[in-house]
Amino acid sequence: MLSCSRRKILGLMGVWTIGACGFAPLYGGGTSASAARGQIDVAQIDGLMGYKLRERLSGRLGPPNDATHQLSVQIKTASRELAINQENEITRYSLTGTAQFQLRQLASSNTVLTGNVRAFAAYSATASAYATSVAERDARERLANALAEQIATRITASADRWLA
């Protein structure tokens, strides 16, 4: 019984501490991030990975509804051999992706936010060319999702500075 009471007390202390430090939900009512939802049109991004990145960004930032800003993103990826077995065959690859993004206001064409993000994903190479191809495609999709999450987080976290 005593441990149950301790858990309740510690839980209440945790909630109280979070509230006391000024924590507020990012998308809570009346926040800049919630006001920015649907205000950003994500420009077309070349390639399958660009398509996946754009879809994830549109999902996180909301479908554009009378957009006031446009987000453009340029992606660069690099692949390198990560592991080689005793037969000198590559068994694992690492993909590194960097995305440079620019958010500009449509009415004035002023750039209001720029940044770079970086992420990586890895995949295993097997004896089957098809399985390796599927693993690479999956790693590229995971990489696009990771880059999109970082970009969306930076945009929403700084919405109070650029949203007018």
C-alpha positions as CSV (number, residue, x, y, z in Angstrom):
1,M,0.0,0.0,0.0
2,L,2.8,2.4,0.9
3,S,4.4,2.0,-2.6
4,C,1.1,2.8,-4.3
5,S,0.9,6.1,-2.3
6,R,4.5,6.9,-3.2
7,R,3.7,6.5,-6.9
8,K,0.7,8.8,-6.6
9,I,2.7,11.4,-4.7
10,L,5.7,11.2,-7.2
11,G,3.2,11.4,-10.1
12,L,1.6,14.5,-8.7
13,M,4.9,16.0,-8.0
14,G,6.0,15.4,-11.6
15,V,2.8,17.0,-13.0
16,W,3.3,20.0,-10.7
17,T,6.9,20.4,-11.7
18,I,6.1,20.4,-15.4
19,G,3.4,23.0,-14.9
20,A,5.6,25.1,-12.7
21,C,8.4,25.2,-15.3
22,G,6.2,26.9,-17.9
23,F,5.7,23.7,-20.0
24,A,2.9,24.2,-22.5
25,P,1.8,21.8,-25.3
26,L,3.2,22.9,-28.7
27,Y,-0.2,22.5,-30.4
28,G,-2.3,23.7,-27.5
29,G,-5.2,26.1,-28.1
30,G,-4.0,29.6,-28.8
31,T,-0.4,28.8,-29.5
32,S,1.6,30.0,-32.5
33,A,2.2,26.5,-33.7
34,S,-1.6,25.7,-33.8
35,A,-2.1,29.1,-35.6
36,A,0.5,28.1,-38.2
37,R,-1.2,24.8,-39.0
38,G,-2.4,25.0,-42.6
39,Q,-0.6,28.2,-43.3
40,I,2.4,26.6,-45.1
41,D,2.4,25.3,-48.7
42,V,5.2,22.7,-49.1
43,A,6.8,23.1,-52.6
44,Q,7.4,20.1,-54.8
45,I,10.6,18.2,-54.0
46,D,12.2,16.1,-56.7
47,G,12.4,12.3,-56.6
48,L,10.7,9.5,-54.6
49,M,12.4,10.5,-51.4
50,G,11.3,14.1,-52.0
51,Y,7.8,12.9,-52.5
52,K,7.9,11.0,-49.2
53,L,9.4,14.0,-47.4
54,R,6.8,16.4,-48.8
55,E,3.9,14.1,-47.8
56,R,5.3,13.8,-44.2
57,L,5.7,17.6,-44.0
58,S,2.2,18.2,-45.3
59,G,0.9,15.8,-42.7
60,R,2.7,17.5,-39.8
61,L,2.1,21.1,-40.9
62,G,-1.4,20.5,-42.1
63,P,-2.8,20.8,-45.6
64,P,-2.5,24.3,-46.9
65,N,-5.7,26.3,-46.4
66,D,-5.1,29.8,-47.8
67,A,-1.4,29.4,-47.3
68,T,0.6,32.5,-46.3
69,H,4.0,30.9,-46.4
70,Q,5.8,28.5,-48.7
71,L,8.4,25.9,-47.7
72,S,11.1,24.8,-50.1
73,V,13.5,22.0,-49.4
74,Q,16.6,20.7,-51.1
75,I,17.7,17.2,-50.2
76,K,21.2,15.6,-50.6
77,T,21.9,12.0,-49.8
78,A,25.1,10.0,-49.6
79,S,25.5,6.3,-49.2
80,R,28.6,4.5,-47.8
81,E,29.7,1.0,-47.1
82,L,29.3,0.3,-43.4
83,A,30.3,-3.4,-43.0
84,I,32.2,-5.8,-45.1
85,N,32.4,-9.6,-44.4
86,Q,35.4,-11.9,-44.7
87,E,34.5,-12.6,-48.3
88,N,34.9,-8.9,-49.0
89,E,31.2,-8.5,-49.6
90,I,29.3,-5.4,-48.4
91,T,26.7,-6.4,-45.8
92,R,25.5,-3.1,-44.5
93,Y,25.1,0.4,-46.0
94,S,24.6,3.8,-44.3
95,L,22.5,6.5,-45.9
96,T,23.1,10.1,-44.7
97,G,20.7,12.8,-45.7
98,T,20.8,16.5,-45.4
99,A,18.0,18.9,-46.1
100,Q,18.3,22.6,-46.5
101,F,15.0,24.4,-46.0
102,Q,13.7,27.9,-46.5
103,L,10.4,29.3,-45.4
104,R,9.2,32.4,-47.1
105,Q,6.2,34.7,-46.7
106,L,4.2,34.6,-49.9
107,A,2.9,38.2,-49.8
108,S,6.4,39.8,-49.5
109,S,8.7,37.0,-50.7
110,N,10.8,37.6,-47.6
111,T,12.6,34.6,-46.1
112,V,11.5,34.2,-42.5
113,L,13.3,31.0,-41.6
114,T,16.1,28.9,-43.0
115,G,17.9,25.9,-41.7
116,N,19.7,22.6,-42.3
117,V,18.9,19.3,-40.8
118,R,20.7,16.0,-41.0
119,A,19.7,12.4,-40.4
120,F,20.9,8.9,-41.2
121,A,19.5,5.4,-41.8
122,A,21.1,2.1,-42.4
123,Y,20.1,-1.1,-44.2
124,S,21.5,-4.6,-44.7
125,A,22.6,-6.0,-48.0
126,T,21.6,-9.7,-48.5
127,A,22.3,-12.3,-51.2
128,S,19.0,-11.4,-52.8
129,A,19.2,-8.3,-55.0
130,Y,15.4,-7.8,-54.5
131,A,15.6,-7.9,-50.7
132,T,18.5,-5.4,-50.7
133,S,16.5,-3.1,-53.0
134,V,13.5,-3.2,-50.7
135,A,15.7,-2.6,-47.7
136,E,17.3,0.4,-49.4
137,R,13.9,1.8,-50.3
138,D,12.7,1.4,-46.7
139,A,15.8,3.1,-45.4
140,R,15.3,6.0,-47.8
141,E,11.7,6.4,-46.5
142,R,12.8,6.3,-42.9
143,L,15.5,8.9,-43.8
144,A,12.8,11.2,-45.4
145,N,10.6,10.8,-42.4
146,A,13.4,11.7,-40.0
147,L,14.3,14.8,-42.0
148,A,10.7,15.9,-42.2
149,E,10.2,15.5,-38.5
150,Q,13.2,17.7,-37.8
151,I,12.1,20.4,-40.2
152,A,8.5,20.4,-38.9
153,T,9.7,20.6,-35.3
154,R,11.9,23.6,-36.1
155,I,9.2,25.4,-38.0
156,T,6.5,24.8,-35.3
157,A,8.9,25.6,-32.4
158,S,9.8,28.9,-34.0
159,A,6.3,29.9,-35.2
160,D,6.0,32.7,-32.8
161,R,9.0,34.4,-34.4
162,W,7.9,34.2,-38.1
163,L,4.1,34.1,-38.0
164,A,2.6,37.5,-38.4
